[in-house]
Every structure is written in structure tokens, then in C-alpha cells.
Amino acid sequence: MIITLVIIFGLMVGSFLNVCIYRIPREESIVHPRSHCPHCNFQLRFWENIPVLSYLFLRGLCSNCKTTISFKYIFVELLTALLFILLYNHYGLTFDFVMSIIFICVILVITFIDIDYQIIPNQLLLVGVIPAVYQIISVGFQNSSSYFIGAFGLGIGILLISLMGKVLFKKESMGMGDVKFAALIGLLLGWQNGLLAVFLAFLSSAIIILILLPFSKISFGQRIPFGPFLSLGTIIAMLWGPIIITTYLQLMF
Ligand SMILES: [Zn+2]
């Protein structure tokens, strides 16, 4: 019963995240006007704005101009719902669950904006500070050193790597957006889990580059957004970080 509600809630929030992903980089309001077709500007009627179901009813076409609606919208909705279920299983119905939801929403919007525009808007990072502050208050300021070390360590670490990349490749490989995003991740996860998240980000980006290179989908020196990989690493570290770290330490020592 609760799982069903979590899924429906996840789909609805995912639908709102689509609005944020579309409008924030265009500097449009995220609350007004109602959703419209990006092609013909036709305002969606209530029944055309139901997550997933409307897409299936309309068979992926705008009811007015029949332009194909990007599959990305339904993908974001389903992904949001899936992550909400995973977070619910992890935290249960707690305030931590609510805060983790806020952070995951920030991560999702950052990911899809970074893929399309290669920017990480500051206002999104600021929303991500809310769950970080909550966490520092809930564990107590004197017990928060791991989070502050995480924020400074990962921020400065990514900054140094980005500067090194600039010197070696004579062009920007990672931007200040990535530096700030890494600092936020460190602030939220603490330095141990944060380090794992960044390691997973580098690992997954290397794997993706190795997969894509032979197919000429990307070329050497092409700028690939790093935000999505940071997001992937963060989600894995949030959900399974302690298990991964303990297993790793047991295998090594
Ligand atoms: Zn249309």
C-alpha cells in the first residue's frame, strides 16, 4: 500500500522535475504557466498531464500538433519513482527519507541539465544545501567534521584535477559547477562516502568513454559532462556506500 503511494508520488515529482529540467536553463518560471508542448506551445489539459499514463494514451504524440514527445520525459518520471522506492526501502517513512528525496531531486535535475547544457545551475546546488544543513543539525555540529572535511576535500580535489586537466589538455575538462557539486556531495555524504562517490564517478565515466570511443560516438578531447557521473556515484554511495566500503576493507586487509 505505502509502496504504491511512494510510486505515484515519485511519478508526480518526476513530472515536476521534467518541468524544472526544461525551464531552469531557459530561465523560465517553474510554477507558471501550465505545461505546454515545446513544439506548438499548446497547453496541456489536465488529463494530458498525468505521468506515464498520458504518454501511453497519447502514444507519445502531442494531441495538438502530433509532434513526438521525447521519451526522456517518461524516463525521468520512471527513474524518479524507482529511486524513491530505493530510498524508502533504505530510510523507511522518516524525516531522513524526506531529506534524501530533496537531495535526489536536485541530483536528477542537475544530471539532465548538465547533459543538455553542460552547466550546473547555482540555485540547484543551494537547494541541495538544505538536506546537508539538516543532517549537520541532526548529528550535532561537534560530530560533523567528516561532512566539512568531505566538502573541502572533494571540492579542492576536483578543483586541482580540473586545473591539471587545463594544463595538460589546454582546455577545460571540468568546470566550477563540478567543483561546487563535488563539495556539496562531500558535505552531504561525509568524506568516506563522498570519496567513494567521486571514485565511482571517475570509474563509470572511464567505462562509458571506453565503450563509446570505438563507436565514434565521441572523439578525443570532446567535453563530456561530469555531473551525471557524479550523480551516479552519489546515488550508489548513498544507498550502498557503507556496505561497499566495509567489503572493500575486508578484501584488502
Ligand atoms: Zn504540440
Boltz pocket constraint, residues with backbone or C-beta under 6 A from the ligand:
constraints:
  - pocket:
      binder: B
      contacts: [[A, 37], [A, 38], [A, 39], [A, 40], [A, 41], [A, 42], [A, 62], [A, 63], [A, 64], [A, 65], [A, 66], [A, 67]]
      max_distance: 6.0
